[in-house]
Amino acid sequence: MSFANSHQIVTNQTGVHDNLEQIVEKHLQHAFQKPYQQHSIDGFKLVAAEVARAGKPIIFDSCCGVGDSTINIARAHPDHFVIGLDKSGHRLNKNEAYEQHGIDNFMLLRTDLNDFWRLALEAKMLPQKHFILYPNPWPKSKHVKRRWHGSAVFPTIVALGGELEMRSNWRLYLEEFAAALALTDKPAQVIEFEPENCITPFERKYQASAQPLFKLTASL
Ligand SMILES: C[S@@+](CC[C@H](N)C(=O)[O-])C[C@H]1O[C@@H](n2cnc3c(N)ncnc32)[C@H](O)[C@@H]1O
């Protein structure tokens, strides 16, 4: 995918997935009991120790990729401690980042959010703000359960609470998420927006390709 020629979403869906309500209701009624991986537990303990040391309200930057957004969010929120979370390896360690960016109110953790979010909820480590920026869209209809609102961990995202902000180049993803939230009686807004400064690599790439961008916000 070249930088200024990022592909538009191609989907075989024309609106909110027909089975969305049924899928979400099932997940709301049955607890997600998949056992935790040991490295998820170990990673969570590292975060809990840093959060205790920081002594600040926390922000989750879930699906943070390489962590650019984490640093941008940390800079914009000096009174918060920001935790960037992604299952792929990240390239920055805290000291490098501190030297490069002059801030230390954040950390990055390589983890599977299907575990991390549940561990955080159990430990009552709740974010004041929760960013999920440009999650993998899984645009094929048959992959709806891979989208966060179709996944078994969706009720955990809601229960973690905080001010949720999601961004996507696919409006329907966010409209489905809003429809899933409505089933938990949480209102959400979805708008088109133009970022003044791009805060993630995907955002930069989509903007360079003149793709419209969308934002969901909700108070959970
Ligand atoms: C499309 S990328 C967006 C990255 C970044 N937010 C950006 O805008 O540049 C989606 C990210 O979600 C992460 N991701 C997907 N499923 C995940 C999971 N179960 N746990 C943690 N991260 C996950 C991927 O590793 C990937 O980095």
The ligand as an ORCA input file, in Angstrom:
! r2SCAN-3c Opt
* xyz 0 1
  C      -4.930     -0.605     11.551
  S      -3.748     -0.700     12.860
  C      -3.839      0.948     13.545
  C      -2.637      1.308     14.371
  C      -2.621      2.724     14.912
  N      -3.721      2.968     15.825
  C      -2.658      3.753     13.800
  O      -3.704      4.400     13.642
  O      -1.653      3.933     13.111
  C      -4.616     -1.694     14.021
  C      -3.774     -2.163     15.201
  O      -4.584     -2.955     16.074
  C      -3.761     -3.927     16.673
  N      -4.575     -5.026     17.217
  C      -5.486     -5.767     16.555
  N      -6.002     -6.718     17.361
  C      -5.398     -6.565     18.572
  C      -5.495     -7.250     19.812
  N      -6.312     -8.308     19.980
  N      -4.742     -6.830     20.845
  C      -3.888     -5.777     20.686
  N      -3.756     -5.096     19.536
  C      -4.486     -5.481     18.483
  C      -2.849     -4.361     15.519
  O      -1.669     -4.992     15.990
  C      -2.582     -3.032     14.808
  O      -1.388     -2.425     15.277
*
